[in-house]
Amino acid sequence: MINNKSKKYEIKANKDEANSSTRAKIVLIIFGIGPILLMGLFLFSNGFFSAPNL
């Protein structure tokens, strides 16, 4: 009976680790790539990437 309870807790701990790793990846994408995309949009809207008029 004690073994059944410990196995349930181990399974629950594994699910929590999977959720936290997925959450970590989502946060990394949002806060890592998001600002770079926003900076690129800002520079593009201000004409930074357009060819100079000679």
DSSP file (Angstrom, degrees, kcal/mol; ACC not computed):
  #  RESIDUE AA STRUCTURE BP1 BP2  ACC     N-H-->O    O-->H-N    N-H-->O    O-->H-N    TCO  KAPPA ALPHA  PHI   PSI    X-CA   Y-CA   Z-CA
    1    1 A M     >        0   0    0      0, 0.0     4,-1.4     0, 0.0     0, 0.0   0.000 360.0 360.0 360.0 -36.8    0.0    0.0    0.0
    2    2 A I  H  >  +     0   0    0      1,-0.2     4,-1.9     2,-0.2     5,-0.2   0.884 360.0  55.9 -66.8 -37.6    2.8    2.4    0.7
    3    3 A N  H  > S+     0   0    0      1,-0.2     4,-2.1     2,-0.2    -1,-0.2   0.862 102.6  55.5 -64.2 -36.2    4.4    1.6   -2.7
    4    4 A N  H  > S+     0   0    0      1,-0.2     4,-1.8     2,-0.2    -1,-0.2   0.909 108.2  48.0 -64.1 -41.3    1.2    2.6   -4.5
    5    5 A K  H  X S+     0   0    0     -4,-1.4     4,-1.9     1,-0.2    -1,-0.2   0.911 110.7  50.5 -66.3 -41.6    1.2    6.0   -2.9
    6    6 A S  H  X S+     0   0    0     -4,-1.9     4,-2.0     1,-0.2    -1,-0.2   0.875 109.1  52.0 -66.3 -35.5    4.8    6.7   -3.7
    7    7 A K  H  X S+     0   0    0     -4,-2.1     4,-2.3     2,-0.2    -1,-0.2   0.890 107.2  52.8 -66.9 -38.2    4.3    5.7   -7.3
    8    8 A K  H  X S+     0   0    0     -4,-1.8     4,-2.2     1,-0.2    -2,-0.2   0.908 109.9  48.0 -62.6 -41.3    1.4    8.2   -7.6
    9    9 A Y  H  X S+     0   0    0     -4,-1.9     4,-2.2     2,-0.2    -1,-0.2   0.869 110.2  52.2 -68.3 -35.7    3.5   11.0   -6.2
   10   10 A E  H  X S+     0   0    0     -4,-2.0     4,-2.1     2,-0.2    -2,-0.2   0.912 110.0  48.3 -65.7 -41.6    6.3   10.1   -8.7
   11   11 A I  H  X S+     0   0    0     -4,-2.3     4,-1.9     1,-0.2    -2,-0.2   0.910 112.1  49.4 -64.6 -41.7    3.9   10.2  -11.6
   12   12 A K  H  X S+     0   0    0     -4,-2.2     4,-2.0     1,-0.2    -1,-0.2   0.890 109.4  51.9 -65.1 -38.5    2.5   13.5  -10.5
   13   13 A A  H  X S+     0   0    0     -4,-2.2     4,-2.0     1,-0.2    -1,-0.2   0.891 107.8  52.3 -65.0 -39.2    6.1   14.9  -10.1
   14   14 A N  H  X S+     0   0    0     -4,-2.1     4,-1.9     1,-0.2    -1,-0.2   0.892 108.6  50.3 -64.8 -38.8    6.9   13.9  -13.6
   15   15 A K  H  X S+     0   0    0     -4,-1.9     4,-2.3     2,-0.2    -1,-0.2   0.899 109.2  51.5 -65.3 -39.9    3.9   15.6  -15.0
   16   16 A D  H  X S+     0   0    0     -4,-2.0     4,-2.4     1,-0.2    -2,-0.2   0.891 108.7  51.0 -63.5 -39.6    4.8   18.8  -13.2
   17   17 A E  H  X S+     0   0    0     -4,-2.0     4,-2.0     2,-0.2    -1,-0.2   0.889 110.1  49.8 -65.2 -38.6    8.3   18.7  -14.6
   18   18 A A  H  X S+     0   0    0     -4,-1.9     4,-2.0     2,-0.2    -2,-0.2   0.904 112.0  48.0 -66.4 -41.1    6.9   18.3  -18.1
   19   19 A N  H  X S+     0   0    0     -4,-2.3     4,-2.6     1,-0.2    -2,-0.2   0.902 111.5  49.6 -66.2 -40.4    4.5   21.3  -17.6
   20   20 A S  H  X S+     0   0    0     -4,-2.4     4,-2.2     2,-0.2    -1,-0.2   0.871 110.6  49.7 -69.3 -35.1    7.3   23.4  -16.2
   21   21 A S  H  X S+     0   0    0     -4,-2.0     4,-1.9     2,-0.2    -1,-0.2   0.892 112.7  47.4 -70.1 -37.3    9.6   22.6  -19.2
   22   22 A T  H  X S+     0   0    0     -4,-2.0     4,-2.1     2,-0.2    -2,-0.2   0.918 112.9  48.8 -66.5 -42.4    6.9   23.4  -21.7
   23   23 A R  H  X S+     0   0    0     -4,-2.6     4,-2.4     1,-0.2    -2,-0.2   0.881 109.1  53.5 -64.0 -38.0    6.1   26.6  -19.8
   24   24 A A  H  X S+     0   0    0     -4,-2.2     4,-2.3     1,-0.2    -1,-0.2   0.890 108.3  49.8 -64.4 -39.4    9.8   27.5  -19.8
   25   25 A K  H  X S+     0   0    0     -4,-1.9     4,-2.2     2,-0.2    -2,-0.2   0.905 110.9  49.0 -66.2 -41.0   10.0   27.1  -23.6
   26   26 A I  H  X S+     0   0    0     -4,-2.1     4,-2.5     2,-0.2    -2,-0.2   0.918 112.1  48.2 -64.8 -43.3    6.9   29.3  -24.2
   27   27 A V  H  X S+     0   0    0     -4,-2.4     4,-2.8     1,-0.2     5,-0.3   0.902 110.5  52.0 -64.2 -40.5    8.3   32.0  -21.9
   28   28 A L  H  X>S+     0   0    0     -4,-2.3     4,-1.7     1,-0.2     5,-0.5   0.900 111.0  47.4 -63.0 -40.5   11.7   31.8  -23.7
   29   29 A I  I  X>S+     0   0    0     -4,-2.2     4,-1.7     3,-0.2     5,-1.1   0.938 115.8  44.2 -65.5 -46.0   10.0   32.2  -27.1
   30   30 A I  I  X5S+     0   0    0     -4,-2.5     4,-0.6     1,-0.2    -2,-0.2   0.947 124.4  32.1 -65.9 -49.6    7.8   35.1  -26.0
   31   31 A F  I  <5S+     0   0    0     -4,-2.8    -1,-0.2    -5,-0.2    -2,-0.2   0.617 125.7  43.5 -87.4 -12.3   10.5   37.1  -24.1
   32   32 A G  I  X5S+     0   0    0     -4,-1.7     4,-0.5    -5,-0.3    -3,-0.2   0.880 127.1  22.4 -94.9 -51.1   13.4   36.0  -26.3
   33   33 A I  I  X<S+     0   0    0     -4,-1.7     4,-2.4    -5,-0.5     5,-0.2   0.799 112.0  70.9 -89.0 -31.2   12.2   36.3  -29.8
   34   34 A G  H  X<S+     0   0    0     -5,-1.1     4,-2.5    -4,-0.6     5,-0.2   0.919  99.0  45.5 -54.4 -52.6    9.3   38.8  -29.2
   35   35 A P  H  > S+     0   0    0      0, 0.0     4,-2.4     0, 0.0    -1,-0.2   0.859 111.5  53.7 -62.6 -34.0   11.5   41.8  -28.5
   36   36 A I  H  X S+     0   0    0     -4,-0.5     4,-2.3     2,-0.2    -2,-0.2   0.921 110.6  46.4 -65.6 -42.5   13.7   41.1  -31.5
   37   37 A L  H  X S+     0   0    0     -4,-2.4     4,-2.5     2,-0.2    -1,-0.2   0.913 112.7  49.7 -65.0 -42.1   10.6   40.9  -33.8
   38   38 A L  H  X S+     0   0    0     -4,-2.5     4,-2.4    -5,-0.2    -2,-0.2   0.897 110.6  50.1 -63.5 -39.6    9.3   44.2  -32.3
   39   39 A M  H  X S+     0   0    0     -4,-2.4     4,-2.6     2,-0.2    -1,-0.2   0.912 110.9  49.4 -64.8 -41.9   12.6   45.9  -32.8
   40   40 A G  H  X S+     0   0    0     -4,-2.3     4,-2.5     2,-0.2    -2,-0.2   0.903 111.0  49.7 -63.5 -41.4   12.7   44.7  -36.4
   41   41 A L  H  X S+     0   0    0     -4,-2.5     4,-2.5     2,-0.2    -2,-0.2   0.913 111.3  49.5 -62.3 -42.5    9.2   46.0  -37.0
   42   42 A F  H  X S+     0   0    0     -4,-2.4     4,-1.3     2,-0.2    -2,-0.2   0.932 113.3  45.2 -62.4 -46.6   10.0   49.3  -35.5
   43   43 A L  H  <>S+     0   0    0     -4,-2.6     5,-2.6     1,-0.2     6,-0.3   0.895 113.3  50.7 -65.8 -39.3   13.2   49.7  -37.6
   44   44 A F  H ><5S+     0   0    0     -4,-2.5     3,-1.3     1,-0.2    -1,-0.2   0.899 108.7  51.5 -64.7 -40.4   11.3   48.6  -40.8
   45   45 A S  H 3<5S+     0   0    0     -4,-2.5    -1,-0.2     1,-0.3    -2,-0.2   0.767 108.5  52.3 -69.6 -23.8    8.5   51.1  -40.2
   46   46 A N  T 3<5S-     0   0    0     -4,-1.3    -1,-0.3    -5,-0.2    -2,-0.2   0.356 120.1-108.4 -92.6   6.2   11.1   53.9  -39.8
   47   47 A G  T X 5S+     0   0    0     -3,-1.3     3,-0.8    -4,-0.2    -3,-0.2   0.694  73.5 138.8  82.1  19.6   12.7   53.0  -43.1
   48   48 A F  T 3 <S+     0   0    0     -5,-2.6    -4,-0.2     1,-0.2    -5,-0.1   0.845  75.0  43.5 -66.3 -33.9   15.9   51.6  -41.7
   49   49 A F  T 3  S+     0   0    0     -6,-0.3    -1,-0.2    -5,-0.1     2,-0.2   0.407  90.8 105.9 -94.8   2.0   16.0   48.7  -44.2
   50   50 A S  S <  S-     0   0    0     -3,-0.8     0, 0.0     1,-0.1     0, 0.0  -0.524  80.0-101.8 -82.8 152.1   15.1   50.8  -47.3
   51   51 A A        -     0   0    0     -2,-0.2     2,-0.1     1,-0.1    -1,-0.1  -0.435  41.1-107.9 -71.0 141.9   17.8   51.6  -49.8
   52   52 A P        -     0   0    0      0, 0.0     2,-0.6     0, 0.0    -1,-0.1  -0.421  29.4-116.5 -70.5 145.4   19.2   55.1  -49.7
   53   53 A N              0   0    0      1,-0.1     0, 0.0    -2,-0.1     0, 0.0  -0.733 360.0 360.0 -84.0 118.7   18.2   57.6  -52.4
   54   54 A L              0   0    0     -2,-0.6    -1,-0.1     0, 0.0     0, 0.0   0.429 360.0 360.0-101.6 360.0   21.2   58.6  -54.4
